[in-house]
Amino acid sequence: MSVLQVTTILVALAYYGYAHATLNELASGVAPQSPVFLSNLGSYYTLNLLSAFPESLDVSNYCIELLAIFGKRYSTYANCLVSAARPVKVCENCYESYGELGEIYKNISSDQMGPGNESCRTSLLHSDRLMLVVQLYNNIEGIWAASECKSCVSLELHSLTNDTLYFMETLNQSLGCFEKYQQSNQTELCKDCKATYKRLNELYSRMERNHTLCIDIEDSMNITRRLWSKTFNCSFPRAETVPVIAVSSFMLFLPVIFYLSSFLHSEQKKRKLIHPKRAKSNTSFMNIQDKLS
């Protein structure tokens, strides 16, 4: 090796040592949380905090597997909710994925021991203040409760209820009739689809009284009513409007009835007051005649 090569190597080592010392001095003057520290040292240091934790604090492989399954099922259910947003079919399309998500969450939150005689409830649900898994599942539960899906899905989450299936069948009959006549005269649609639409309204009213409605049924009924009244310009008096009309009519005629009864009552009192006066005058006239005779 020549003298020139040795000299070049020594100069390079000296420069590297100077640069390293200067970098350490800069790092010591900047807070570790500072963006300057991260931007300057990101290419030189790789932070791996998990490797610094004791092994006793790590989550077991069994719990990691449960968490991975929870993540996959949560993603599946969330995607189902998005696709079922309009028109709303949350209960109809997503009850299976909701049941599978609830099943894995039940395994995570239970005290039942898994392999290695361990439970994942503490390590996955309550090991930190955020409790992310709990919050995620509570959000899903809130959507399910607000949708009233329990009214349309069986308790085992295996199928839709019989009432829900019958409503959907009746709804399809009405929509099929709409589709059949929508290209023709709307008068024919209003006339020929009136029977199926009336049956659908009656069924909806009965389910509403029995509290067996969910968001799917409510939304589909609202859409159907808009089609009937606004899109096709059909009219159909609902059964519950009849009592309202009757009560309103009675209230309108109530003042007339009141004044009429008052008038008749006053006329009767006038007659009663005038009758004794006439009788008295007649008696006086008879007494005068007796004196003259």
Residue frames as qw, qx, qy, qz and C-alpha x, y, z in Angstrom:
[[0.000, 0.891, 0.454, 0.000, 0.00, 0.00, 0.00],
 [0.437, 0.471, -0.014, 0.766, 1.48, 3.36, -1.02],
 [0.224, -0.211, -0.420, 0.854, 1.98, 6.35, 1.25],
 [0.256, -0.090, -0.226, -0.935, -0.74, 8.29, -0.66],
 [0.580, -0.323, -0.657, -0.357, -3.35, 5.56, -0.02],
 [0.495, -0.328, -0.646, 0.479, -2.51, 5.38, 3.69],
 [0.073, -0.100, -0.179, 0.976, -2.75, 9.14, 3.98],
 [0.402, -0.205, -0.423, -0.786, -6.16, 9.16, 2.26],
 [0.600, -0.371, -0.707, -0.050, -7.53, 6.49, 4.64],
 [0.384, -0.277, -0.512, 0.717, -6.32, 8.39, 7.71],
 [0.110, -0.012, -0.045, -0.993, -7.91, 11.62, 6.49],
 [0.515, -0.286, -0.571, -0.571, -11.24, 9.83, 5.86],
 [0.571, -0.374, -0.691, 0.239, -11.25, 8.26, 9.33],
 [0.230, -0.190, -0.338, 0.893, -10.47, 11.58, 10.94],
 [0.271, -0.120, -0.254, -0.921, -13.30, 13.28, 9.03],
 [0.580, -0.347, -0.673, -0.301, -15.75, 10.54, 10.00],
 [0.482, -0.338, -0.615, 0.524, -14.77, 10.86, 13.66],
 [0.045, -0.093, -0.126, 0.987, -15.23, 14.62, 13.53],
 [0.417, -0.204, -0.443, -0.767, -18.63, 14.33, 11.83],
 [0.586, -0.366, -0.722, -0.017, -19.80, 11.75, 14.37],
 [0.352, -0.293, -0.493, 0.740, -18.70, 13.89, 17.30],
 [0.120, -0.002, -0.086, -0.989, -20.39, 16.96, 15.80],
 [0.505, -0.289, -0.614, -0.533, -23.63, 15.01, 15.29],
 [0.529, -0.386, -0.694, 0.300, -23.61, 13.88, 18.92],
 [0.176, -0.192, -0.283, 0.923, -23.15, 17.47, 20.07],
 [0.314, -0.123, -0.321, -0.885, -26.12, 18.60, 17.97],
 [0.575, -0.337, -0.702, -0.250, -28.28, 15.76, 19.26],
 [0.430, -0.304, -0.627, 0.574, -27.45, 16.57, 22.88],
 [0.008, -0.159, -0.149, 0.976, -28.71, 20.12, 22.42],
 [0.484, -0.078, -0.387, -0.781, -32.09, 19.14, 20.92],
 [0.626, -0.107, 0.560, -0.532, -34.95, 17.47, 22.76],
 [0.232, -0.040, 0.945, 0.225, -35.55, 13.85, 21.64],
 [0.362, 0.587, 0.699, -0.189, -39.19, 14.72, 20.92],
 [0.135, 0.694, -0.111, -0.698, -38.24, 17.61, 18.66],
 [0.791, 0.572, 0.204, -0.077, -38.97, 17.33, 14.95],
 [0.251, 0.848, -0.464, -0.034, -35.45, 18.68, 14.33],
 [0.418, -0.452, 0.785, -0.072, -33.99, 15.74, 16.17],
 [0.765, 0.229, 0.592, -0.108, -36.11, 13.28, 14.23],
 [0.637, 0.765, 0.016, -0.093, -35.44, 14.88, 10.85],
 [0.132, 0.817, -0.562, 0.005, -31.67, 15.07, 11.39],
 [0.271, -0.414, 0.859, -0.128, -31.19, 11.67, 12.96],
 [0.844, 0.189, 0.260, -0.429, -33.90, 9.65, 11.22],
 [0.775, 0.530, -0.334, -0.081, -31.49, 8.41, 8.59],
 [0.244, 0.551, -0.732, 0.317, -28.86, 7.41, 11.17],
 [0.187, -0.109, 0.845, -0.489, -30.91, 5.80, 13.94],
 [0.517, -0.242, -0.659, -0.489, -33.82, 3.37, 13.82],
 [0.345, -0.267, 0.552, -0.710, -36.07, 3.56, 16.90],
 [0.610, -0.147, -0.731, -0.268, -37.61, 0.27, 17.91],
 [0.373, -0.472, 0.410, -0.686, -39.37, 0.82, 21.22],
 [0.925, -0.159, -0.099, -0.332, -40.90, -2.64, 21.37],
 [0.795, 0.236, -0.476, 0.291, -37.47, -4.23, 21.53],
 [0.120, 0.449, -0.515, 0.721, -36.74, -2.21, 24.67],
 [0.686, -0.391, 0.111, -0.603, -39.74, -3.58, 26.64],
 [0.309, -0.302, 0.880, -0.197, -39.33, -6.59, 28.94],
 [0.288, -0.026, -0.869, -0.402, -40.68, -9.82, 27.53],
 [0.029, -0.338, -0.853, 0.398, -43.10, -10.14, 30.46],
 [0.257, 0.501, 0.239, -0.791, -45.06, -7.13, 29.14],
 [0.197, 0.185, -0.679, -0.683, -45.45, -8.46, 25.63],
 [0.775, 0.108, 0.155, -0.603, -48.83, -9.78, 24.46],
 [0.584, -0.144, 0.795, 0.079, -48.86, -13.53, 23.97],
 [0.035, 0.120, -0.756, -0.642, -49.06, -15.08, 20.54],
 [0.021, 0.461, 0.887, 0.000, -52.50, -16.45, 21.35],
 [0.051, 0.755, 0.385, -0.529, -53.86, -12.97, 22.14],
 [0.002, -0.476, 0.420, 0.773, -52.15, -11.50, 19.05],
 [0.021, 0.142, 0.889, 0.434, -53.95, -14.07, 16.91],
 [0.022, 0.664, 0.719, -0.203, -57.30, -13.16, 18.48],
 [0.005, -0.710, -0.053, 0.702, -56.60, -9.48, 17.88],
 [0.026, -0.246, 0.659, 0.710, -55.77, -10.16, 14.23],
 [0.014, 0.398, 0.892, 0.214, -59.03, -12.07, 13.78],
 [0.008, -0.739, -0.483, 0.470, -60.92, -9.21, 15.44],
 [0.029, -0.553, 0.253, 0.793, -59.30, -6.74, 13.03],
 [0.011, 0.012, 0.812, 0.584, -60.26, -8.75, 9.95],
 [0.044, -0.560, -0.826, -0.035, -63.88, -9.22, 11.07],
 [0.054, -0.711, -0.276, 0.645, -64.17, -5.59, 12.11],
 [0.007, -0.372, 0.464, 0.804, -62.97, -4.51, 8.66],
 [0.012, -0.240, -0.889, -0.391, -65.45, -6.88, 7.00],
 [0.054, -0.688, -0.687, 0.228, -68.37, -5.52, 9.02],
 [0.061, -0.650, -0.027, 0.757, -67.33, -1.89, 8.48],
 [0.001, -0.161, 0.654, 0.739, -67.15, -2.43, 4.71],
 [0.039, -0.446, -0.877, -0.172, -70.58, -4.03, 4.82],
 [0.053, -0.719, -0.462, 0.517, -72.01, -1.01, 6.64],
 [0.023, -0.493, 0.272, 0.826, -70.62, 1.37, 4.03],
 [0.064, -0.027, -0.801, -0.595, -72.01, -0.64, 1.13],
 [0.157, -0.537, -0.827, -0.052, -75.41, -0.89, 2.87],
 [0.097, -0.315, -0.291, 0.898, -75.70, 2.82, 3.63],
 [0.445, 0.460, 0.058, -0.766, -77.98, 3.78, 0.69],
 [0.597, -0.523, -0.147, -0.591, -80.52, 2.40, 0.42],
 [0.324, -0.519, 0.665, -0.429, -80.25, 1.26, 4.02],
 [0.906, -0.008, -0.372, -0.202, -79.82, -2.52, 4.28],
 [0.055, -0.621, 0.674, -0.396, -77.72, -2.66, 7.43],
 [0.663, -0.203, 0.601, -0.398, -79.72, -5.40, 9.12],
 [0.900, 0.350, 0.091, -0.243, -80.47, -7.40, 6.00],
 [0.720, 0.598, -0.325, 0.139, -76.93, -7.56, 4.58],
 [0.228, 0.622, -0.584, 0.469, -74.66, -7.30, 7.62],
 [0.750, -0.503, 0.181, -0.388, -76.15, -9.46, 10.37],
 [0.975, 0.032, -0.141, 0.169, -73.82, -12.38, 9.60],
 [0.533, 0.450, -0.315, 0.644, -70.63, -10.31, 9.79],
 [0.333, -0.641, 0.243, -0.647, -71.97, -8.63, 12.93],
 [0.920, -0.339, 0.019, -0.198, -72.49, -12.01, 14.56],
 [0.873, 0.184, -0.212, 0.398, -68.98, -13.16, 13.67],
 [0.207, 0.596, -0.304, 0.714, -67.49, -9.95, 15.08],
 [0.590, -0.576, 0.178, -0.537, -69.45, -10.33, 18.30],
 [0.982, -0.134, -0.134, 0.017, -68.27, -13.91, 18.63],
 [0.698, 0.284, -0.299, 0.586, -64.56, -13.05, 18.50],
 [0.086, -0.607, 0.261, -0.746, -65.05, -10.10, 20.85],
 [0.818, -0.459, 0.007, -0.347, -66.77, -12.41, 23.30],
 [0.927, 0.011, -0.219, 0.305, -63.72, -14.69, 23.21],
 [0.403, 0.462, -0.285, 0.736, -61.42, -11.74, 23.86],
 [0.284, -0.547, 0.198, -0.762, -63.47, -10.25, 26.69],
 [0.871, -0.362, -0.244, -0.226, -64.26, -13.49, 28.50],
 [0.392, -0.703, 0.562, -0.189, -62.35, -14.80, 31.50],
 [0.986, 0.064, 0.151, -0.035, -62.09, -18.20, 29.88],
 [0.384, -0.648, 0.562, 0.341, -58.50, -19.35, 29.65],
 [0.751, 0.581, -0.231, -0.213, -56.97, -20.20, 26.32],
 [0.894, 0.188, -0.272, 0.302, -53.83, -22.14, 25.44],
 [0.420, 0.313, -0.435, 0.732, -51.19, -21.72, 28.12],
 [0.381, -0.610, -0.636, 0.281, -53.91, -21.11, 30.71],
 [0.193, -0.225, -0.061, 0.953, -54.16, -17.37, 29.95],
 [0.223, 0.787, 0.565, -0.108, -56.89, -14.79, 29.29],
 [0.405, 0.276, 0.255, 0.833, -56.59, -11.92, 26.81],
 [0.137, -0.863, -0.473, -0.113, -59.13, -9.67, 28.51],
 [0.409, -0.811, -0.018, 0.419, -56.60, -7.61, 30.45],
 [0.495, -0.276, 0.424, 0.707, -53.83, -7.43, 27.87],
 [0.225, 0.324, 0.617, 0.681, -56.09, -6.48, 24.92],
 [0.152, -0.755, -0.540, -0.339, -58.95, -4.56, 26.51],
 [0.416, -0.895, -0.143, -0.078, -57.86, -2.87, 29.73],
 [0.785, -0.156, -0.047, 0.598, -54.09, -2.50, 29.56],
 [0.291, 0.071, 0.067, 0.952, -54.17, 1.21, 28.62],
 [0.158, 0.410, 0.379, -0.815, -56.32, 4.29, 29.09],
 [0.339, 0.248, -0.416, -0.806, -57.56, 4.42, 25.49],
 [0.527, 0.139, 0.809, -0.221, -58.95, 0.86, 25.43],
 [0.250, 0.351, -0.475, -0.767, -59.12, 1.02, 21.65],
 [0.172, -0.101, -0.944, -0.263, -60.64, -2.42, 21.08],
 [0.017, 0.498, 0.752, -0.432, -63.44, -1.65, 23.55],
 [0.191, 0.555, 0.056, -0.808, -64.20, 1.68, 21.89],
 [0.210, 0.208, -0.708, -0.642, -64.24, 0.17, 18.43],
 [0.154, -0.272, -0.946, -0.084, -66.70, -2.52, 19.46],
 [0.053, 0.545, 0.567, -0.615, -68.89, -0.07, 21.40],
 [0.222, 0.409, -0.254, -0.848, -69.20, 2.05, 18.24],
 [0.264, -0.006, -0.856, -0.444, -70.38, -1.00, 16.33],
 [0.110, -0.406, -0.863, 0.280, -72.84, -1.84, 19.10],
 [0.122, 0.497, 0.259, -0.819, -74.18, 1.71, 19.01],
 [0.301, 0.243, -0.524, -0.759, -74.86, 1.50, 15.27],
 [0.258, -0.159, -0.939, -0.166, -76.58, -1.87, 15.67],
 [0.052, -0.470, -0.717, 0.512, -78.77, -0.60, 18.52],
 [0.187, 0.458, 0.024, -0.869, -79.70, 2.63, 16.73],
 [0.304, 0.147, -0.692, -0.638, -80.69, 0.62, 13.66],
 [0.709, -0.050, 0.391, -0.586, -83.08, -1.53, 15.74],
 [0.472, 0.335, -0.756, -0.307, -81.75, -4.58, 13.91],
 [0.117, -0.059, 0.930, -0.345, -82.76, -6.83, 16.79],
 [0.576, 0.329, 0.380, -0.645, -86.38, -6.33, 15.66],
 [0.706, 0.528, -0.240, -0.406, -85.64, -7.76, 12.20],
 [0.476, 0.429, -0.765, 0.060, -83.02, -10.43, 12.95],
 [0.850, -0.338, -0.395, -0.088, -83.37, -13.61, 14.98],
 [0.547, -0.803, 0.228, -0.063, -81.78, -13.77, 18.42],
 [0.846, -0.208, 0.361, 0.333, -79.16, -16.22, 17.18],
 [0.099, 0.757, -0.340, -0.549, -78.29, -13.85, 14.28],
 [0.474, -0.029, 0.828, 0.299, -78.81, -16.72, 11.85],
 [0.159, 0.436, 0.707, 0.534, -81.60, -15.27, 9.70],
 [0.214, -0.194, -0.024, -0.957, -84.16, -12.51, 9.30],
 [0.359, 0.172, 0.723, -0.564, -87.45, -12.80, 11.18],
 [0.270, 0.423, 0.836, 0.224, -90.58, -14.10, 9.46],
 [0.126, 0.864, 0.365, -0.323, -92.26, -10.68, 9.71],
 [0.095, -0.699, 0.362, 0.609, -89.32, -9.05, 8.00],
 [0.243, -0.052, 0.842, 0.478, -89.27, -11.61, 5.20],
 [0.227, 0.635, 0.738, 0.021, -93.02, -11.21, 4.66],
 [0.054, 0.869, 0.103, -0.481, -92.67, -7.41, 4.52],
 [0.152, -0.500, 0.589, 0.617, -89.89, -7.68, 1.95],
 [0.267, 0.249, 0.875, 0.317, -92.02, -10.00, -0.17],
 [0.162, 0.813, 0.538, -0.154, -94.94, -7.55, -0.04],
 [0.084, -0.793, 0.173, 0.578, -92.59, -4.68, -0.81],
 [0.248, -0.214, 0.749, 0.576, -91.23, -6.46, -3.86],
 [0.267, 0.547, 0.781, 0.137, -94.79, -6.93, -5.13],
 [0.078, 0.907, 0.247, -0.331, -95.45, -3.19, -4.90],
 [0.157, -0.671, 0.442, 0.574, -92.14, -2.27, -6.52],
 [0.338, 0.063, 0.839, 0.421, -92.73, -4.85, -9.24],
 [0.250, 0.752, 0.610, -0.007, -96.10, -3.27, -9.99],
 [0.034, -0.879, 0.055, 0.473, -94.49, 0.18, -10.10],
 [0.262, -0.420, 0.663, 0.561, -91.88, -1.05, -12.54],
 [0.372, 0.348, 0.827, 0.239, -94.53, -2.66, -14.72],
 [0.184, 0.831, 0.516, 0.097, -96.59, 0.51, -15.19],
 [0.303, -0.696, -0.006, 0.651, -94.04, 3.30, -14.73],
 [0.228, -0.126, 0.546, 0.796, -93.50, 3.62, -18.49],
 [0.008, -0.535, -0.740, -0.409, -97.23, 3.82, -19.18],
 [0.235, -0.671, -0.164, -0.684, -99.92, 6.22, -18.07],
 [0.088, 0.212, -0.695, 0.682, -99.52, 7.09, -14.40],
 [0.637, -0.146, 0.109, -0.749, -103.26, 6.89, -13.95],
 [0.878, 0.044, -0.440, -0.185, -103.12, 3.18, -14.73],
 [0.461, 0.227, -0.693, 0.505, -100.27, 2.73, -12.22],
 [0.244, -0.218, 0.462, -0.824, -102.24, 4.45, -9.45],
 [0.784, -0.052, -0.048, -0.616, -105.26, 2.31, -10.24],
 [0.885, 0.124, -0.442, -0.078, -103.67, -1.11, -10.77],
 [0.517, 0.223, -0.630, 0.535, -101.04, -0.85, -7.98],
 [0.385, -0.544, 0.157, -0.729, -103.41, 0.54, -5.37],
 [0.902, -0.323, -0.169, -0.230, -104.25, -2.86, -3.87],
 [0.835, 0.044, -0.328, 0.439, -100.65, -3.99, -3.34],
 [0.208, 0.444, -0.281, 0.825, -99.63, -0.58, -2.04],
 [0.582, -0.531, 0.020, -0.616, -102.56, -0.55, 0.40],
 [0.942, -0.236, -0.237, 0.028, -101.59, -4.00, 1.66],
 [0.633, 0.242, -0.336, 0.654, -98.02, -2.82, 2.16],
 [0.116, -0.530, 0.198, -0.816, -99.17, 0.21, 4.18],
 [0.789, -0.451, -0.081, -0.410, -101.40, -1.91, 6.37],
 [0.908, -0.059, -0.297, 0.288, -98.56, -4.34, 7.04],
 [0.395, 0.382, -0.307, 0.777, -96.20, -1.51, 7.91],
 [0.395, -0.554, 0.103, -0.726, -98.73, 0.03, 10.31],
 [0.910, -0.341, -0.170, -0.164, -99.23, -3.32, 12.03],
 [0.797, 0.081, -0.305, 0.514, -95.47, -3.84, 12.43],
 [0.107, 0.522, -0.221, 0.817, -95.16, -0.30, 13.76],
 [0.647, -0.541, 0.028, -0.536, -97.73, -1.01, 16.46],
 [0.967, -0.223, -0.115, 0.046, -95.98, -4.29, 17.34],
 [0.251, -0.861, 0.429, 0.109, -92.55, -2.59, 17.51],
 [0.839, -0.021, 0.477, 0.261, -91.03, -4.95, 14.94],
 [0.512, 0.852, 0.014, 0.108, -89.52, -2.29, 12.67],
 [0.671, -0.365, 0.182, 0.620, -85.85, -1.80, 11.92],
 [0.001, -0.665, 0.203, 0.719, -84.07, 0.87, 9.90],
 [0.158, -0.039, 0.813, 0.559, -84.18, -1.25, 6.73],
 [0.082, 0.583, 0.803, 0.090, -87.98, -1.44, 6.77],
 [0.032, -0.809, -0.276, 0.518, -88.41, 2.22, 7.73],
 [0.091, -0.524, 0.417, 0.737, -86.15, 3.44, 4.95],
 [0.116, 0.122, 0.857, 0.488, -87.66, 1.19, 2.29],
 [0.062, 0.698, 0.706, -0.104, -91.19, 2.30, 3.26],
 [0.039, -0.768, -0.051, 0.637, -90.22, 5.97, 3.10],
 [0.099, -0.296, 0.639, 0.703, -88.74, 5.47, -0.38],
 [0.099, 0.363, 0.886, 0.272, -91.86, 3.62, -1.55],
 [0.031, 0.785, 0.525, -0.329, -94.15, 6.35, -0.26],
 [0.049, -0.647, 0.219, 0.729, -92.11, 9.01, -2.03],
 [0.103, -0.026, 0.806, 0.582, -92.37, 7.04, -5.25],
 [0.064, 0.559, 0.826, 0.038, -96.13, 6.70, -4.85],
 [0.022, -0.850, -0.395, 0.347, -96.93, 10.30, -3.93],
 [0.072, -0.791, 0.214, 0.569, -94.20, 12.41, -5.55],
 [0.189, -0.284, 0.755, 0.560, -92.75, 10.43, -8.43],
 [0.041, 0.298, 0.878, 0.372, -96.00, 8.87, -9.69],
 [0.240, -0.102, 0.035, -0.965, -98.29, 11.56, -8.22],
 [0.487, -0.350, -0.762, -0.244, -100.73, 9.03, -6.78],
 [0.340, -0.410, 0.348, -0.772, -102.98, 9.72, -3.81],
 [0.615, -0.209, -0.760, -0.037, -104.01, 7.23, -1.21],
 [0.431, -0.665, 0.163, -0.587, -105.78, 8.20, 2.03],
 [0.325, 0.197, -0.853, 0.358, -104.08, 6.46, 4.91],
 [0.509, -0.506, -0.688, -0.105, -106.29, 4.82, 7.51],
 [0.436, -0.406, -0.466, 0.654, -104.94, 6.88, 10.40],
 [0.044, 0.064, 0.108, 0.991, -106.02, 10.14, 8.71],
 [0.339, -0.505, -0.652, -0.452, -109.71, 9.28, 9.01],
 [0.468, -0.646, -0.517, 0.311, -109.94, 9.88, 12.79],
 [0.326, -0.268, -0.029, 0.906, -107.96, 13.08, 12.39],
 [0.092, -0.253, -0.460, -0.846, -110.37, 14.38, 9.77],
 [0.424, -0.592, -0.660, -0.185, -113.35, 13.41, 11.93],
 [0.465, -0.565, -0.377, 0.568, -111.99, 15.20, 15.00],
 [0.214, -0.111, 0.161, 0.957, -111.04, 18.26, 12.97],
 [0.200, -0.415, -0.578, -0.673, -114.50, 18.46, 11.44],
 [0.467, -0.645, -0.597, 0.094, -116.11, 18.19, 14.86],
 [0.408, -0.440, -0.197, 0.775, -113.92, 20.99, 16.21],
 [0.077, 0.104, 0.347, 0.929, -114.84, 23.23, 13.27],
 [0.363, -0.489, -0.566, -0.556, -118.57, 22.72, 13.79],
 [0.432, -0.384, -0.667, 0.470, -118.37, 22.99, 17.57],
 [0.020, -0.192, -0.180, 0.965, -118.85, 26.80, 17.66],
 [0.384, -0.139, -0.480, -0.776, -121.85, 26.50, 15.35],
 [0.538, -0.360, -0.761, -0.047, -123.39, 23.86, 17.59],
 [0.315, -0.291, -0.529, 0.732, -122.71, 25.99, 20.66],
 [0.135, 0.113, -0.008, -0.984, -124.35, 29.14, 19.29],
 [0.470, -0.197, -0.624, -0.592, -127.29, 27.19, 17.88],
 [0.502, -0.381, -0.753, 0.189, -127.96, 25.51, 21.20],
 [0.178, -0.260, -0.370, 0.874, -127.66, 28.86, 23.01],
 [0.264, -0.032, -0.283, -0.921, -130.14, 30.45, 20.62],
 [0.540, -0.302, -0.703, -0.350, -132.70, 27.65, 21.06],
 [0.438, -0.347, -0.678, 0.477, -132.31, 27.74, 24.83],
 [0.026, -0.172, -0.178, 0.969, -132.89, 31.51, 24.95],
 [0.394, -0.155, -0.475, -0.771, -136.02, 31.18, 22.81],
 [0.539, -0.366, -0.759, -0.022, -137.45, 28.64, 25.23],
 [0.301, -0.320, -0.508, 0.741, -136.85, 30.97, 28.19],
 [0.157, 0.014, -0.124, -0.980, -138.64, 33.81, 26.39],
 [0.499, -0.282, -0.644, -0.507, -141.67, 31.64, 25.86],
 [0.501, -0.385, -0.710, 0.310, -141.78, 30.67, 29.52],
 [0.164, -0.238, -0.294, 0.911, -141.57, 34.32, 30.61],
 [0.278, -0.051, -0.309, -0.908, -144.33, 35.51, 28.25],
 [0.423, -0.300, -0.814, -0.261, -146.84, 32.74, 29.09],
 [0.276, -0.483, -0.671, 0.490, -147.65, 33.78, 32.73],
 [0.013, 0.257, 0.029, -0.966, -148.07, 37.42, 31.65],
 [0.354, -0.107, -0.585, -0.722, -150.72, 36.47, 29.12],
 [0.412, -0.381, -0.827, 0.041, -152.46, 34.29, 31.64],
 [0.191, -0.402, -0.474, 0.760, -152.61, 37.18, 34.14],
 [0.169, 0.148, -0.202, -0.953, -154.06, 39.58, 31.57],
 [0.406, -0.226, -0.753, -0.466, -156.74, 37.09, 30.64],
 [0.354, -0.433, -0.757, 0.339, -157.76, 36.71, 34.30],
 [0.052, -0.337, -0.222, 0.913, -158.05, 40.47, 34.75],
 [0.283, 0.001, -0.472, -0.835, -160.19, 40.75, 31.65],
 [0.421, -0.346, -0.820, -0.175, -162.59, 38.12, 33.01],
 [0.254, -0.437, -0.596, 0.624, -162.91, 39.95, 36.34],
 [0.094, 0.215, -0.065, -0.970, -163.83, 43.18, 34.57],
 [0.375, -0.159, -0.671, -0.619, -166.50, 41.40, 32.60],
 [0.380, -0.419, -0.805, 0.180, -168.01, 39.94, 35.83],
 [0.115, -0.380, -0.378, 0.836, -168.24, 43.41, 37.39],
 [0.224, 0.113, -0.315, -0.915, -169.96, 44.89, 34.38],
 [0.437, -0.258, -0.770, -0.387, -172.47, 42.12, 34.27]]
